[in-house]
Amino acid sequence: MSTNLYKRLKALLPEAPVLTGTVTVLYADGTAEVTQDGGHGLLRARNPLLLASGTRAYVKGGAITGPAPDLPYVLIEV
């Protein structure tokens, strides 16, 4: 029986979380600065969809994956 150890190891790792934020700065190299919701920081992500500044966006794995709806940010502690 052939086993691919890399695939088994990769299956143990969690997926990257989906973050939301607002595109604040566009860079010439195709990346954008995104301000995360709730003031949790800034991140620089690839912008393959070329979303405009001021657009809310979903970010996963260091890349903008699509536009996000403009909803209020709510933090719920459990």
Secondary structure, 3 states (H helix, E strand, C coil): CCCCHHHHHHHHCCCCCEEEEEEEEECCCCEEEEEEHHHCCEEEEECCCCCCCCCEEEEECCEEEEECCCCCCCCCCC
